[in-house]
Amino acid sequence: MVSIPGNLRTIAHQSKTPVFRKVVFGLMVAMPVVAFGLGCWQVQRLKWKTDLIAKCENNLAAPPFEELPETLNVAVINNEFDYRRFKCKGHFNYEQEMFLGPRMKDGAVGYLLVTPFVRSNGGKPILVERGWISKDKVVPSTRSSGYLSYLALPKGEIEIEALFRNMPQKSNLQFDHEPGAKLFNVIDVPAMANQSGSLPVYCQMIYDLSDHLEYLRGDSNNNTSNKFSNLWNSLFPSKLTPEAKDIAFKAQHSNDTDKTLQYQEFEFVKEGVPIAAKPTIKFSNNHLQYLITWFGVSFASTVLLIYSTWKRKQYSSADKILAKKQKDMKDLLY
C-alpha cells in the first residue's frame, strides 16, 4: 500500500470548504502584484517629494524679491514660489486680525497671529502670519503700550520680509470655520481671505528678534499728530511715562539703528510681539521606507505563494486524496 501524506480528517475538512480555500489562494496571488504596484508608486512619490524639497530649498536660499507686482497670480505662487522670500512695503490692517490655534510654545498657550498686509503699490492685501503671541496678548490694546509696542503694533508704512507658503487645504473631516469669527482652529486660507478681503496668498514672517527702529520712522512719517505730540513731549518731558520716553528717544535716533541689537524671546512674549517661525523646510520624506516595505511584502508573499503552489502539487485535489484513503481503508477491511 502506498502511503499518502496528509491527515484524513484535515483533508476531509478542506474538501468541505472549497470556496474559502479559493478565496485565500486568490488573495495570495493578488498580494505580490498589489504590493509590487504600491512599491512602484512609492518610487514615483519619492522622486516627487525629493524634487519638491530641492525646489523649496532653492527658493529659500535664493535672494528675496525686492518688490512684489501689483497683480499676483495665486496659482503660480503656490506651485512655484513656496518658501520664496520677498520684501514688501505697506501697513497691517489690525481690524481684520485673525488667530490660529490654540498653539503651545515652551509650555505656554497662545495663538498664531494672521494679519492682512495692505501693500503700498495698490494691490489687494495678502495674508501674513506674523508669529506666535500669548493668549494674554490677543486683545490689541494689551500690545499697544510698553517699550516694544512699535514692534507689536507697527503703524504707518513699513517694509516687511516674509516668505510665501503653500498651505495644505482643509480636510472635509475638519470643522468648518464659523463666518465672522476671528478664531480659526485649522488653516483655511480661502476662508481667511474671504473674511478679510485679501488674496488667498499665505505668507509667514521670518524669525527675527532684532530691534526695527525704522518702524518708528514709518509711524512718524504717516501720522502728523505725532509731530505735535513729540514737540509737546520734548517741552514737557516730565509728563512722559518711562516706556514713552524710551520710544521717543528711539524715534529721535532711529537713523542710527544698531542692527546687532536683539531682544530675548521672553521680552517679546511679555510685550506681545509676535514670534515668527524659523525658515526651515518642514516636509517629511519617508517614501524610501515605504517602498522598501512594499517591495519586501511583495517578495515575501511571492515566496509564500510559490511554497503554497508546490505543496498543492503534492495532492492533485483534496477529493482525490480522500477517495484514495477511503479505498485503501476498504482494501484493508475486506
C-alpha positions as CSV (number, residue, x, y, z in Angstrom):
1,M,0.0,0.0,0.0
2,V,1.3,3.4,-0.9
3,S,1.4,5.9,1.9
4,I,-0.3,9.2,1.0
5,P,0.8,12.2,3.1
6,G,-1.9,14.2,4.9
7,N,-4.3,13.7,7.8
8,L,-7.7,12.2,6.7
9,R,-9.7,14.5,9.0
10,T,-7.8,17.6,7.8
11,I,-8.3,16.6,4.1
12,A,-11.9,15.9,4.7
13,H,-12.4,19.3,6.3
14,Q,-10.6,21.0,3.4
15,S,-12.8,19.3,0.9
16,K,-15.9,20.8,2.6
17,T,-14.5,24.4,2.3
18,P,-13.5,24.8,-1.4
19,V,-14.8,28.4,-1.5
20,F,-12.7,29.6,1.4
21,R,-9.6,27.9,0.0
22,K,-10.1,29.6,-3.3
23,V,-10.5,33.0,-1.7
24,V,-7.4,32.5,0.3
25,F,-5.4,31.4,-2.7
26,G,-6.8,34.3,-4.7
27,L,-5.6,36.7,-2.0
28,M,-2.2,35.0,-2.0
29,V,-2.0,35.5,-5.8
30,A,-3.1,39.2,-5.6
31,M,-0.8,40.2,-2.7
32,P,2.5,40.1,-4.6
33,V,1.0,42.1,-7.5
34,V,-0.7,44.7,-5.3
35,A,2.4,45.1,-3.1
36,F,4.7,45.5,-6.1
37,G,2.4,48.1,-7.6
38,L,2.4,50.1,-4.3
39,G,6.2,49.8,-4.2
40,C,6.4,51.3,-7.8
41,W,4.0,54.0,-6.8
42,Q,6.2,54.9,-3.8
43,V,9.2,55.2,-6.2
44,Q,7.3,57.9,-8.0
45,R,6.3,59.5,-4.8
46,L,9.9,59.5,-3.6
47,K,11.1,61.3,-6.7
48,W,8.3,63.8,-6.4
49,K,9.0,64.6,-2.8
50,T,12.7,64.8,-3.4
51,D,12.2,67.3,-6.2
52,L,9.8,69.3,-4.1
53,I,12.2,69.6,-1.2
54,A,15.0,70.5,-3.5
55,K,12.9,73.2,-5.1
56,C,11.8,74.7,-1.8
57,E,15.4,74.7,-0.5
58,N,16.5,76.6,-3.7
59,N,13.6,79.0,-3.1
60,L,14.6,79.6,0.5
61,A,18.3,80.1,-0.4
62,A,17.5,82.5,-3.3
63,P,17.7,86.2,-2.7
64,P,14.4,87.8,-1.7
65,F,12.2,89.6,-4.2
66,E,12.8,93.3,-3.6
67,E,9.2,94.2,-4.6
68,L,6.0,92.4,-5.4
69,P,4.0,93.3,-8.5
70,E,0.6,94.8,-8.0
71,T,-1.1,91.7,-9.5
72,L,-0.2,88.4,-8.1
73,N,-1.0,85.0,-9.7
74,V,-2.1,82.8,-6.8
75,A,-1.7,79.5,-8.7
76,V,1.9,80.4,-9.8
77,I,2.9,81.5,-6.3
78,N,1.5,78.3,-4.7
79,N,3.1,76.0,-7.2
80,E,6.5,77.7,-7.9
81,F,7.4,80.0,-5.1
82,D,6.7,78.0,-1.9
83,Y,9.3,79.2,0.7
84,R,10.5,82.0,-1.6
85,R,11.3,85.2,0.4
86,F,10.2,88.6,-0.6
87,K,10.1,92.2,0.7
88,C,7.1,94.4,0.6
89,K,6.1,97.9,1.8
90,G,2.7,98.6,3.3
91,H,0.8,98.5,6.6
92,F,-1.1,96.0,8.7
93,N,-4.8,96.1,8.9
94,Y,-5.3,95.3,12.6
95,E,-9.1,95.5,12.4
96,Q,-9.0,92.2,10.5
97,E,-6.6,90.3,12.7
98,M,-7.2,86.5,12.9
99,F,-6.0,83.9,15.4
100,L,-5.0,80.4,14.6
101,G,-4.9,77.9,17.4
102,P,-4.5,77.4,20.2
103,R,-0.8,76.6,19.8
104,M,1.7,75.7,22.6
105,K,5.1,77.3,22.8
106,D,7.5,76.4,25.7
107,G,4.6,75.2,27.8
108,A,2.5,78.4,27.3
109,V,-0.8,78.6,25.4
110,G,-1.1,81.1,22.6
111,Y,-2.1,81.7,19.0
112,L,-0.6,82.3,15.6
113,L,-1.4,85.9,14.6
114,V,-2.5,86.3,11.0
115,T,-3.0,89.9,9.8
116,P,-3.8,91.2,6.3
117,F,-1.0,93.4,4.9
118,V,-2.1,96.2,2.7
119,R,0.5,96.8,0.1
120,S,1.6,100.3,-0.8
121,N,1.6,99.6,-4.6
122,G,-2.2,99.3,-4.6
123,G,-2.6,95.5,-4.9
124,K,-5.0,93.5,-2.8
125,P,-3.9,92.7,0.7
126,I,-2.1,89.4,1.4
127,L,-2.4,87.2,4.5
128,V,0.7,87.4,6.7
129,E,1.3,85.1,9.6
130,R,3.2,87.4,12.0
131,G,4.0,84.7,14.6
132,W,3.0,83.3,18.0
133,I,1.6,85.5,20.7
134,S,0.5,84.6,24.2
135,K,-3.2,84.2,24.9
136,D,-2.9,87.2,27.3
137,K,-2.0,89.4,24.3
138,V,-4.8,88.6,22.0
139,V,-6.6,91.9,22.6
140,P,-4.7,94.6,20.6
141,S,-4.9,97.1,23.5
142,T,-2.7,94.9,25.5
143,R,0.0,95.3,22.9
144,S,-0.4,99.0,22.3
145,S,1.6,100.1,25.4
146,G,5.1,99.1,26.5
147,Y,8.6,99.7,25.3
148,L,8.1,97.3,22.4
149,S,4.7,98.5,21.2
150,Y,6.2,99.7,17.9
151,L,7.2,96.1,17.2
152,A,4.0,94.6,18.5
153,L,1.7,97.0,16.6
154,P,3.8,98.8,14.0
155,K,2.0,101.8,12.5
156,G,2.3,103.6,9.2
157,E,4.2,102.3,6.2
158,I,6.8,99.7,7.0
159,E,8.8,97.2,5.0
160,I,8.5,93.5,5.9
161,E,10.4,90.4,4.8
162,A,8.4,87.2,4.7
163,L,8.1,84.1,2.6
164,F,5.3,82.5,0.6
165,R,3.8,79.4,1.9
166,N,1.6,76.9,0.1
167,M,-0.6,75.6,3.0
168,P,-2.5,72.3,2.8
169,Q,-6.2,72.5,2.1
170,K,-8.7,72.0,5.0
171,S,-9.9,68.4,5.2
172,N,-13.5,67.5,4.9
173,L,-13.2,65.8,8.3
174,Q,-12.3,69.1,10.0
175,F,-14.8,71.6,11.3
176,D,-15.8,74.4,9.0
177,H,-15.0,77.9,10.2
178,E,-17.8,80.0,11.7
179,P,-18.2,83.0,9.4
180,G,-17.1,86.3,11.1
181,A,-15.2,84.6,13.9
182,K,-11.6,85.7,14.4
183,L,-10.5,82.3,15.7
184,F,-9.5,79.6,13.3
185,N,-8.8,76.1,14.6
186,V,-7.0,75.0,11.4
187,I,-5.5,76.9,8.5
188,D,-8.2,77.7,6.0
189,V,-6.7,80.1,3.5
190,P,-9.8,80.6,1.3
191,A,-12.0,81.4,4.4
192,M,-9.3,83.7,5.8
193,A,-9.0,85.6,2.5
194,N,-12.8,85.8,2.1
195,Q,-13.3,87.1,5.6
196,S,-10.5,89.7,5.5
197,G,-10.9,90.8,1.9
198,S,-7.5,89.6,1.0
199,L,-5.9,87.5,-1.7
200,P,-5.7,83.8,-0.9
201,V,-1.9,84.1,-0.6
202,Y,-0.5,82.9,2.7
203,C,2.9,84.3,3.9
204,Q,5.0,83.8,7.0
205,M,7.2,86.4,8.7
206,I,10.8,85.2,9.3
207,Y,12.1,84.6,12.8
208,D,13.7,87.9,13.9
209,L,14.4,89.3,17.3
210,S,16.1,92.5,16.0
211,D,15.1,96.0,17.0
212,H,13.4,97.6,14.0
213,L,13.6,101.3,14.8
214,E,12.6,102.0,11.2
215,Y,9.0,101.1,12.3
216,L,9.1,104.3,14.4
217,R,10.0,106.3,11.3
218,G,7.1,104.8,9.4
219,D,4.7,105.8,12.2
220,S,6.0,109.4,12.5
221,N,6.0,109.9,8.7
222,N,2.4,108.8,8.3
223,N,0.8,110.4,11.4
224,T,1.1,114.2,11.6
225,S,-0.3,114.2,15.1
226,N,2.9,112.5,16.2
227,K,4.9,115.6,15.3
228,F,2.9,117.8,17.7
229,S,3.0,115.1,20.4
230,N,6.7,114.8,20.0
231,L,7.0,118.6,20.3
232,W,4.8,118.6,23.4
233,N,6.7,115.7,24.9
234,S,10.0,117.5,24.3
235,L,8.7,120.6,26.0
236,F,7.2,118.7,29.0
237,P,9.4,115.6,29.4
238,S,8.0,115.0,32.9
239,K,4.6,114.1,31.5
240,L,6.1,111.0,29.8
241,T,6.0,107.5,31.2
242,P,9.2,105.6,31.2
243,E,8.0,103.5,28.2
244,A,7.0,106.6,26.3
245,K,10.4,108.2,27.0
246,D,12.1,105.1,25.7
247,I,10.1,105.1,22.5
248,A,10.6,108.9,22.0
249,F,14.3,108.5,22.4
250,K,14.4,105.6,19.9
251,A,12.3,107.7,17.4
252,Q,14.8,110.6,17.6
253,H,17.7,108.2,17.0
254,S,16.0,105.8,14.5
255,N,18.5,106.7,11.8
256,D,21.3,105.3,14.0
257,T,19.9,101.8,14.0
258,D,22.1,99.2,15.7
259,K,21.4,96.0,13.6
260,T,23.3,93.9,16.1
261,L,20.8,94.6,18.9
262,Q,18.5,91.7,19.6
263,Y,15.9,91.1,22.3
264,Q,15.1,87.9,24.1
265,E,12.1,85.8,23.3
266,F,10.7,86.3,26.8
267,E,10.7,90.0,26.2
268,F,8.6,89.5,23.0
269,V,6.2,87.2,24.9
270,K,5.8,89.8,27.7
271,E,5.3,92.7,25.4
272,G,3.0,90.9,22.9
273,V,5.4,91.0,20.0
274,P,4.7,88.0,17.6
275,I,7.5,85.5,17.5
276,A,7.7,84.3,13.9
277,A,8.7,80.8,12.8
278,K,12.2,79.9,11.8
279,P,12.6,79.5,8.0
280,T,13.1,75.7,7.8
281,I,11.8,73.1,5.3
282,K,9.2,71.1,7.2
283,F,8.4,68.4,4.6
284,S,8.8,64.8,5.8
285,N,10.2,62.3,3.3
286,N,9.5,58.7,4.4
287,H,8.8,57.3,0.9
288,L,12.1,55.3,0.8
289,Q,10.9,53.4,3.9
290,Y,7.5,52.8,2.3
291,L,8.9,51.4,-0.9
292,I,11.3,49.1,0.9
293,T,8.3,47.9,3.0
294,W,6.1,47.2,0.0
295,F,8.8,45.6,-2.1
296,G,9.6,43.4,1.0
297,V,5.9,42.4,1.3
298,S,5.8,41.6,-2.4
299,F,8.9,39.4,-2.2
300,A,7.7,37.6,1.0
301,S,4.2,37.0,-0.4
302,T,5.8,35.7,-3.7
303,V,7.9,33.2,-1.7
304,L,4.8,32.1,0.2
305,L,2.8,31.7,-3.0
306,I,5.5,29.6,-4.6
307,Y,5.7,27.4,-1.5
308,S,1.9,27.0,-1.3
309,T,1.7,26.1,-5.0
310,W,4.4,23.5,-4.6
311,K,2.5,22.0,-1.6
312,R,-0.7,21.9,-3.7
313,K,1.1,19.9,-6.4
314,Q,1.7,17.1,-3.9
315,Y,-2.1,16.5,-3.9
316,S,-4.0,16.7,-7.1
317,S,-7.0,17.7,-5.1
318,A,-8.4,17.0,-1.6
319,D,-11.2,14.9,-3.1
320,K,-8.9,12.6,-4.9
321,I,-6.7,12.1,-1.8
322,L,-9.8,11.5,0.3
323,A,-11.1,8.9,-2.2
324,K,-7.7,7.2,-2.3
325,K,-7.6,6.9,1.5
326,Q,-11.1,5.6,1.6
327,K,-10.2,3.0,-1.0
328,D,-7.2,1.9,1.0
329,M,-9.3,1.5,4.1
330,K,-11.8,-0.6,2.3
331,D,-8.9,-2.8,1.0
332,L,-7.7,-3.3,4.5
333,L,-11.2,-4.2,5.8
334,Y,-12.0,-6.6,3.0
